[in-house]
Amino acid sequence: MITTIYFFLLILYSLIKIVVQTKNKNIMKKSLFIFLLAIITTASHSQTDKGIIINGVTWATANVGADSPEAHGNYFTFQEAKSACPKGWKLPSRDDIKSLKDTKSEWTTRTQMQTNGRRFGKNKNSIFLPAAGYDNNHGAFSIGKFGYYWCITERNKSNAHHLYFGIGKVNLGSNDKKNRYSVRCVKE
């Protein structure tokens, strides 16, 4: 929130500076357009803060590090994932992930970015999880084929639970905490 306010103040300061230094109406119009575009873009991404409710759990609409539901976002080790969610959000529990897994889902390709993934839920109460693959610290694998998403539940000292899916399956699993998977947060 503070970052967003700072961002708008910086843009506003730049616009005022441009207006004061020039009397060119075209530059003033372009500057105003850029400022309004920044406001609209930020407002459209604020939907992440509202989330989508599926089976009583409020899910963020985009992955951590992504600027849209179709974007893959960042990869995180389990340790990094535990603190990746912004304030007011948290890493989902195994029960949250199981509830999502048990929800009707379908493999789909989002046409805006040609991104493969799974849509969980129905109509307006649905989220799209991109098949972002994973990074095992030697590079990214299975992008567009599988999605791997951490949950906060540990299996043992070296493994943690996660959701994984492909074209024909959605499952819960556990794997090495050093692997780097996607994170989709839930409301606290």
C-alpha positions, 0 to 999 in steps of 0.5 A: 500500500505504501509502495503504491502511494509512493509510486503515485506521488512520484508520478504526480511530482513528475507530471507537475514538473513537466507541466511547469517546465513546458507550455506544450499542451500535447506533452501535458495531455500525454503526461495526464494519460500516462498518470491515468493509465498507471491508476487504472493498471494498479486498480485492475491488479488490486483484485488480488487483494480481494481474492476469490472464495472457493469452498470457504477459502479466499484465494489470491487471483494471481501467483506471487510475483505475477502481474496477472492470473496468467503470468507464472510469477516467481519460484520459491524454495519451501523456506522462501515460500513461507514468507512470500505472501504479502501482509494479510495473506498466507501460504495455504495449508494442506487442507486448503490445497485439498479443498481446492483439489477436490473442487471441479477443475479443468485444463485450459489455455488462457488465450490472452497469453497462451498459457496452459493451466487449470481453472478451479471452481465455477464461473465467477468463483474460479481461479486460474493456476498457470502450469508454471512448471518448477525450478530444481535449481538447475533451470525451469522444467515442465512449463506449460505441462505441470503446475506445482504449488507449495502449501505450509504443511511439512511432511518431514524435515526435508519434504513439504506438501504441495499441489501438482497438476497436469492435463489429466490429473490433480494431486497432492504430493510432497517433495524436497523443500529445496525445489522451487515451486509457485506460490498462490496465497490465501487470505489470513 
